[in-house]
Amino acid sequence: MKIKTQYLAFAFGLILMVSCGSNKPIVSNEKVTVKAVSVGFYNLENLFDTIDQGNNDEEFLPTGAMRWTGMKYKAKLKNMAYAISQIGLDVTPKGLSILGVAEVENRGVLEDLVKEPAIANRTYEIVHYDSPDRRGIDVGLLYNPRDFIVTNSKSYGLYFPEDTLFRTRDILLVTGYLLNEKVHVIVGHWPSRYGGEVASAPMRNAAAARTKHIVDSLYSKDANAKIIVMGDFNDDPFNESTAKVLNAKRNREDVPTKGLYNPMWRILDSGVGSLAYNNQWNLFDQIIVSQPFLHNDNSHLRFWKAEVFNKSFLVQQEGTYRGSPLRTHAGGVWLNGYSDHFPTLIYLVKE
């Protein structure tokens, strides 16, 4: 099957930097055609419909605290679709091939989202499972079937023996073929820092351990498994959950066989984040890749670079929160914005 993707033509002498921070460019002595695809993650910040689902969604009902009306819901869908339509266009003009999402109420809101005019022509398909989260929010995956052919998916629950009443989002695993190569995508939204960062850390460590178990299981079946781990981890790349439990490395050269590389770490080191709290940037929205993506063979799918998508239209331009993500609500006031998180993305390339 011929997969339609964006083609980047590199003529004689053109240098392609193979990754962020790489000092080993490839110099082409002849015309080379490279296919590029973009894979992203976006916390959509409370994408709720206006229907009472009986899942603690009272805040996002017409009579609830947010006065969540049909007009606001339609405006939210329009805004999120526009933002998604713009992600990655600098390199992949046909847009994202795969997008992991968080904070969605149900499959129905994703079905409404992909029908929005800004992205309708991409014919995004959906992978979604209901999870037991007390807020009634889930993770999901949107994908362009012209680029990514899904073959299997599974949802993994996350439970805590020491707190049997605690409920959170499931972890999603989707397997398919991207540029004719088998790829596994793991999407998570780990427990929040509610109650304090230190007190809540064991919950995120448990989510990281569950994710690491999924990664290790994939590696046990295929030592060359190409795995993408993404999500809102409610921790930064240097925190224990990601740096130690998941063991995602800051530097490519430190990634062992069957290991993980976190390109978001260096981005945060440069002062760029995906959300702001108390005038400090965090990069909770991470995309991590497995070691088999880190080769230098252009004949196989490889990691190129990562970025935070923080274009000006997504940024609060005035007031107390100037410079931070322009969200839907702030202080109970409807801002008609996007999300309190910026999207993140990676680029993958192949001859």
PyMOL commands that set and color helices and strands:
alter all, ss='L'
color gray80, all
select helices_A, chain A and resi 58-60+70-86+107-114+120-122+197-221+240-245+252-254+264-269+291-293+312-314
alter helices_A, ss='H'
color red, helices_A
select strands_A, chain A and resi 6-10+15-16+26-27+32-47+98-104+125-128+138-143+148-156+171-178+181-189+227-232+248-249+260-261+275-277+280-282+285-290+302-308+329-330+333-334+344-350
alter strands_A, ss='S'
color yellow, strands_A
deselect
rebuild
show_as cartoon
